[in-house]
Amino acid sequence: MVRSYTPEDYLPHGELSRWVAITTWLYIAMMLLNLMALLAASLILGDSAYTHEPGTQPESALSIGVALATQITDWITQIAYLFAGIVFLVWCHRIVTNLLALGDNSVRTSPTMAWVWWLIPIAWWFVPYLMIRRVVRASTPEADGVYSVEHTLADAVKWWILDLLQPVFYMIVFTVTMAYMLGNIASDPDSLMNRFVSYGFIMLLLQSGVILILEVLACLYCLRVIASISIRLQQQAERVLDWY
């Protein structure tokens, strides 16, 4: 049975939108810190790979410390991602609920599915994007003009493209790096193994750095879309609820 929504179901979303921004900025800050740790690890391991004798494994207190710092910042980044993701999913539920409470059924989804779609493999690559597009159009009163709608939709497209580029880039670089490492180690395993392993690890670190940059950019466009939806939906709510 499909539930019907009334204006009494409307709940203010301004504070929740601010929490989405706060947690996302915290996640961005941790990604940038992790990026700095990855860069330091790449430089130190690169120097070690170049200067150590073939057949030996370079170790130093500095390299071990940088590797540990990289791992710690990665853990903290994952925790920040989880926290920001939960707040964002709650925001999606609230926004769709408010649209339905205002009498707009054009989003064609329920408040529950508004966040569940983000957790379903394969579907999360395109269904949430289509939902966000419908939310943008539904939360935009006609008085706000077409340009602002198209501008927000363009930001949503950039956000989604950056999200899709991350797994594609990961698979390409990972495949090339592993083929390079295995091919060269197989040709001269005794004298070059450690060096090629070090270079391969450096490539993987740089790959992670590029993915972090793509994720930061995606988060920035996501914040712009969220702010746009929140502001216009609030304007729409003031008109509808005042009339109601």
Sequence and secondary structure as in RCSB ss.txt:
>XXXX:A:sequence
MVRSYTPEDYLPHGELSRWVAITTWLYIAMMLLNLMALLAASLILGDSAYTHEPGTQPESALSIGVALATQITDW
ITQIAYLFAGIVFLVWCHRIVTNLLALGDNSVRTSPTMAWVWWLIPIAWWFVPYLMIRRVVRASTPEADGVYSVE
HTLADAVKWWILDLLQPVFYMIVFTVTMAYMLGNIASDPDSLMNRFVSYGFIMLLLQSGVILILEVLACLYCLRV
IASISIRLQQQAERVLDWY
>XXXX:A:secstr
      GGG    HHHHHHHHHHHHHHHHHHHHHHHHHHHHHHHHHHHHHHS TTS    HHHHHHHHHHHHHHH
HHHHHHHHHHHHHHHHHHHHHHHHHHTT  TT S HHHHHHGGGSTTGGGTHHHHHHHHHHHHT  GGG HHHHH
HHHHHHHHHHHHHHHHHHHHHHHHHHHHHHHHHHHHHSHHHHHHHHHHHHHHHHHHHHHHHHHHHHHHHHHHHHH
HHHHHHHHHHHHHHHHHH 
